[in-house]
Every structure is written in structure tokens, then in C-alpha cells.
Amino acid sequence: MRNENYYLILAGGVGAAKFVEGVAHVLDPSCLKIIVNTGDDIELFGLQICPDLDIITYTLASLVDEEKGWGLKDESFSCLSMLKKYYDFDWFNMGDKDLATHIFRTDLINRGFTKTQVTEVICQKLGISAEILPMCDQKVETYISTSQKEMHFEEYYIKYQCQPEIIDIEFKGIDESLISKDIIKYIKEANKIIICPSNPIVSIGTILKVKGMKEALKRVKNKSYAVSPIIQGQTVKGPADKLMRFKGLNVSCVGVAEFYREFIGHMVIDIKDRDLKPKIEDLGLKAYCFDTMMVNLEKKRELANFIIDL
């Protein structure tokens, strides 16, 4: 296994978790610093739930349910079943073991721990050597205003299956967010910065909105690489295409490159989009083609190796 200083990764949820798994099988995980979107965080039943942090954490701890792509393997749902007797609530699936994570996180936060400190403790408990960092310690929540009502992004995504027409996207609390000194240091000193194939608008875009993040990344754009989550005009998973369209972006790897061009010097696109490579290079970026469909561990490793070797 390779061990080369350290790499900084910007991550969202499921797509990012697949990529991070590949990198962790190529590099010593202790070489990885992973900044994770917390704009999807939500409070339910008084519990602090961090979907993207959890999927990255469970993946690196080899605990994730790979068949579903989220949650924990060998999970049970007894608590959720009982909760449904008390609450008119059925759209957010929380397994019993997953619930333990939320209880533990909430307990530490109530005792005065920051989200960064809580994440560090969870990683220690689960034997994770990579450093996983929330994008900030301040509370940020993504809300979608739709033709029906305003709702948390998780409700829009899970309960409503991204169907309602989008009127507006608001990142509540983002104005109070602040990049940490550690993240500034990691951005400056990392061998390479890699943006995962995550949703550009509500995953990576939320990270970029943290105060100080854009400025720090702009200074090192030549060592920053992004992987497009869009292949042949379609998203692999989630509503990235719909959200990009709402923001007036072309739903293609070129649109992703345009969105990131201030912060990156390199773009990795799928081989099926090879014809669009010149358009990305016209933006002043170096473009590379590779199979980015991470359908199994071997493909995840191959993509990770390809980007590390660039």
C-alpha cells in the first residue's frame, strides 16, 4: 500500500464514499484528510444526524451496507418501528445501530464537543485512521423551497423523491460558518486535492460556501482535481442534474467544470464523454478521460490509482 504524505478529499455522500473506499485501498488511509459536507445534517427526535459524515465513516470502517449503499450492514429497525407508533413519520429510515451513532453524537454535542471533535472520537472508536473533518463546526442546513412548501433537503430527497418543482435553495446558517485553521493548513500542504463525484450544488457547493473555503482553494487550484458526477448528461445517483439545471448550468461534465473552474486545475471525466474533453480544455483546465463508473471495488481502486498518478 502506498504512503505518500497526504491527500485532501472534498466529499459528499454515496458517490464520494465509493471513491474514498477506492483511495483507502490504494493509499494508507492515514494519508487521507476528508472534508465532508454537513449541509445535509438534520435534527430528528432531538438527535443530531449527519448523513454524509455517517456514510463516509461507515464506509471507511467497513460497516456500510454495500447492497443499499447507505446505513449499516446487518441492521435492524426495531426502534424505528416503535417510533412510528408515536409519530406520524415514515420517510427517514434509521436503523438500530445507526441510531446508536446519532445518540452518541448528540450526547457529546450536548456536553460541549464541537462537530469536529465528535467526528474524531467516532473515528477513534471505529478504528478509522483517516482524518474525517466536517466542513465547519457551525450548524448549516440546506433547505429547498418548492411549489409545495419549503423543506429540508433530506425531506425533499427521501420523502418527495426530488419531484416538486424547485423555487429556491437556501443554505441556512452558512453566513455564520467559518473554515477551520486545520482545513486551511491541509489545503495548503496537501500533495493533491481531489473533489469527489458528488452533487456540485448541495454537496461540494455547500462546502465551497463555507467562509474562507473558496479563497483557500483558489490559491492552490493547480493541484486540485475534480471528478465529474455527470456522465452523458445524466447523474449517476441523486438530483444533481435537476439542481444544476435550476442553477442555469449545462447538465454535463462541461457544466461541472464551469462550476468548479475557479478552484481546480484538472478535471476527470468519464470515457463516454471523451468528445467533450476539448470544451473543458477551452476553460483553461487539463482534462483526463477514464472509466468513472465505480461498480465494484476493483473499479474504485482503478479510478483512485489513475487520479493519484496524474
C-alpha positions in Angstrom: 0.0 0.0 0.0 1.3 3.4 -1.0 2.2 6.0 1.7 2.8 9.5 0.2 2.4 12.4 2.6 -1.3 13.2 2.5 -4.2 13.9 0.2 -7.2 16.2 0.8 -10.6 15.0 -0.4 -13.8 17.0 -0.6 -16.7 14.7 -0.2 -20.5 14.4 -0.2 -22.4 11.2 0.3 -22.7 7.9 -1.6 -20.7 8.7 -4.7 -17.9 10.2 -2.5 -18.0 7.2 -0.2 -17.4 4.9 -3.2 -14.4 7.0 -4.3 -13.0 7.3 -0.8 -13.2 3.5 -0.4 -11.1 3.1 -3.6 -8.5 5.6 -2.4 -8.3 3.9 1.0 -7.5 0.6 -0.7 -4.7 2.3 -2.7 -3.1 4.6 -0.1 -2.5 4.2 3.6 -5.8 5.6 5.0 -3.7 7.7 7.5 -2.7 9.7 4.4 -6.2 10.9 3.9 -7.9 14.1 5.1 -11.5 14.2 4.1 -13.6 17.3 4.3 -17.3 16.3 4.3 -20.4 18.2 3.5 -22.6 18.8 6.6 -25.3 20.9 4.9 -27.4 17.7 4.8 -27.3 17.5 8.6 -30.8 17.3 10.2 -32.2 17.1 13.7 -34.9 14.5 14.2 -36.4 13.4 17.5 -33.8 15.7 19.2 -30.9 13.7 17.6 -28.1 15.2 15.5 -28.0 13.3 12.3 -25.1 13.8 9.8 -25.9 11.7 6.7 -22.8 12.4 4.6 -20.4 12.1 7.6 -22.0 8.8 8.5 -21.8 7.2 5.0 -18.1 8.2 4.8 -17.4 7.0 8.3 -19.3 3.7 7.9 -17.5 3.1 4.6 -14.0 3.6 6.0 -14.9 1.4 9.0 -16.1 -1.4 6.6 -19.5 -1.2 8.2 -21.6 0.2 5.4 -24.5 -1.8 3.9 -23.0 -2.1 0.4 -26.2 -3.6 -1.1 -28.2 -0.5 -0.2 -25.3 1.9 -0.5 -26.1 3.6 2.9 -26.6 2.7 6.5 -25.0 -0.2 8.3 -24.9 -3.9 7.3 -26.8 -6.5 9.3 -29.1 -3.6 10.5 -32.4 -4.0 12.3 -35.2 -1.4 12.6 -37.0 -2.2 15.9 -36.6 1.3 17.3 -38.0 2.9 14.1 -40.9 0.5 14.1 -41.8 1.6 17.7 -41.2 5.3 16.8 -43.8 5.0 14.1 -46.4 4.2 16.8 -45.7 7.5 18.4 -45.0 9.8 15.5 -46.7 10.3 12.1 -43.4 9.9 10.5 -42.2 7.2 8.0 -39.8 8.7 5.5 -36.4 8.7 7.2 -35.0 5.2 7.8 -32.9 4.9 11.0 -31.6 1.5 11.9 -30.9 0.5 15.5 -27.1 0.5 15.1 -27.3 3.8 13.1 -29.4 5.2 15.9 -26.6 4.5 18.4 -24.3 6.8 16.3 -26.8 9.6 16.5 -27.3 9.2 20.2 -23.6 9.2 20.9 -23.0 12.2 18.6 -25.9 14.1 20.3 -24.7 13.3 23.7 -21.2 14.6 23.0 -22.5 17.8 21.4 -24.7 18.4 24.4 -21.6 18.1 26.6 -19.9 20.8 24.6 -17.9 18.9 22.0 -17.7 20.5 18.5 -18.8 18.5 15.5 -15.1 18.2 14.5 -14.2 16.8 18.0 -17.2 14.4 17.9 -16.2 13.1 14.5 -12.7 12.5 15.7 -13.9 10.5 18.7 -16.3 8.4 16.4 -13.4 7.6 14.1 -11.2 6.5 17.0 -14.0 4.3 18.3 -14.5 2.7 14.9 -10.8 2.2 14.2 -10.6 4.7 11.3 -7.1 6.1 10.7 -8.1 8.6 8.0 -9.0 12.0 9.3 -12.6 12.9 8.6 -13.5 16.6 9.1 -16.9 18.3 8.9 -16.7 21.2 6.5 -17.3 23.5 9.6 -18.4 23.3 13.2 -21.3 25.7 12.8 -24.8 24.5 12.0 -25.7 24.6 8.3 -28.8 23.1 6.9 -29.9 23.0 3.2 -33.5 23.9 2.5 -35.4 23.6 -0.8 -38.3 25.9 -1.5 -40.7 24.1 -3.8 -44.0 24.5 -5.5 -45.5 22.7 -2.5 -43.6 24.1 0.5 -40.1 24.8 2.0 -38.5 21.6 3.2 -35.2 20.3 4.4 -33.1 18.8 1.6 -33.3 15.3 3.2 -37.1 15.5 3.1 -37.0 16.7 -0.5 -34.6 13.9 -1.4 -36.1 11.0 0.5 -39.8 11.7 1.1 -40.6 13.6 -2.0 -38.1 11.8 -4.3 -36.9 15.2 -5.7 -40.2 15.5 -7.6 -41.5 19.0 -6.6 -40.5 22.0 -8.7 -37.6 23.9 -7.2 -38.2 27.6 -6.4 -35.1 28.3 -4.3 -32.2 26.7 -2.5 -31.1 28.1 0.9 -28.1 27.2 3.0 -29.4 28.2 6.4 -26.6 29.2 8.8 -23.9 29.4 6.0 -23.2 33.1 6.8 -22.1 32.1 10.3 -19.9 29.3 9.0 -16.1 29.5 9.2 -13.3 27.4 7.8 -11.1 25.9 10.5 -7.3 26.5 10.8 -6.7 22.8 10.3 -8.5 22.8 7.0 -6.7 25.9 5.8 -3.4 24.1 6.7 -4.4 20.9 4.9 -5.5 22.8 1.8 -2.1 24.5 1.7 0.1 21.5 2.4 -1.7 18.5 0.7 0.1 16.8 -2.1 -3.2 16.8 -4.1 -6.7 17.9 -3.6 -9.5 15.8 -5.0 -13.2 16.7 -5.4 -15.3 13.6 -5.4 -18.0 12.9 -7.9 -20.6 14.4 -5.6 -23.5 16.7 -6.2 -21.9 20.0 -7.2 -24.7 22.2 -5.9 -25.7 20.8 -2.5 -22.7 18.7 -1.5 -19.5 20.2 -2.9 -21.2 23.6 -3.4 -22.1 23.7 0.2 -18.5 23.1 1.3 -17.4 25.9 -1.1 -19.8 28.3 0.6 -18.1 28.0 4.0 -16.5 31.3 4.8 -12.8 31.2 3.7 -13.0 27.9 1.8 -13.1 29.4 -1.7 -10.2 31.7 -1.0 -8.1 28.9 0.3 -8.8 26.6 -2.6 -8.2 29.3 -5.3 -4.7 29.7 -4.1 -3.8 26.1 -4.8 -6.0 25.3 -7.9 -3.2 23.8 -9.9 -3.0 20.8 -7.5 -6.8 20.4 -7.4 -8.6 17.7 -9.3 -12.4 17.1 -9.7 -14.2 14.0 -10.8 -17.4 14.7 -12.7 -20.6 13.1 -11.3 -22.3 13.7 -14.6 -21.9 11.1 -17.4 -23.5 11.6 -20.8 -25.8 14.3 -19.4 -27.1 12.2 -16.6 -26.3 11.9 -12.9 -25.3 8.5 -11.6 -27.4 9.0 -8.4 -29.4 11.8 -6.8 -30.8 15.1 -8.1 -27.5 16.8 -9.3 -28.9 17.1 -12.8 -32.1 18.8 -11.6 -30.2 21.2 -9.3 -27.7 22.1 -11.9 -30.5 22.9 -14.3 -32.1 25.1 -11.7 -28.8 27.0 -11.3 -28.6 27.5 -15.0 -25.7 25.1 -15.6 -25.4 22.8 -18.5 -26.0 19.3 -17.3 -22.8 17.7 -18.5 -19.2 17.3 -17.4 -18.6 20.7 -19.0 -21.2 22.3 -16.7 -19.5 20.8 -13.7 -16.1 22.1 -15.0 -17.6 25.6 -15.4 -18.9 25.5 -11.8 -15.5 24.4 -10.4 -13.1 26.3 -12.7 -12.2 28.9 -10.1 -11.0 26.2 -7.7 -9.5 23.4 -9.9 -6.8 23.0 -12.5 -7.7 19.5 -13.6 -11.0 17.6 -14.5 -11.5 13.9 -14.7 -14.4 12.9 -17.0 -15.9 9.5 -18.0 -14.6 7.9 -21.2 -18.1 8.1 -22.6 -17.7 11.9 -22.5 -14.4 11.9 -24.3 -15.8 14.1 -27.1 -16.3 16.9 -24.5 -12.7 17.0 -23.4 -11.8 19.9 -25.8 -14.6 22.0 -24.3 -13.2 21.5 -20.8 -9.7 22.4 -22.0 -11.1 25.5 -23.6 -12.0 26.6 -20.0 -8.3 26.5 -19.2 -8.4 23.2 -17.4 -6.5 20.0 -18.1 -8.9 17.2 -18.8 -8.5 13.4 -18.5 -10.7 10.6 -19.5 -11.2 7.4 -17.5 -13.9 4.9 -16.6 -15.6 6.7 -13.6 -18.4 4.2 -13.0 -17.4 2.6 -9.7 -19.4 -0.5 -10.0 -17.1 -2.7 -7.8 -14.1 -2.4 -5.6 -11.7 -3.1 -8.5 -13.2 -0.1 -10.5 -12.9 2.1 -7.4 -9.3 1.2 -6.9 -8.5 1.8 -10.6 -10.1 5.3 -10.6 -8.2 6.1 -7.4 -4.9 4.9 -8.8 -5.5 6.9 -12.0 -6.1 10.2 -10.2 -3.2 9.7 -7.7 -0.8 9.0 -10.6 -1.8 12.1 -12.6 
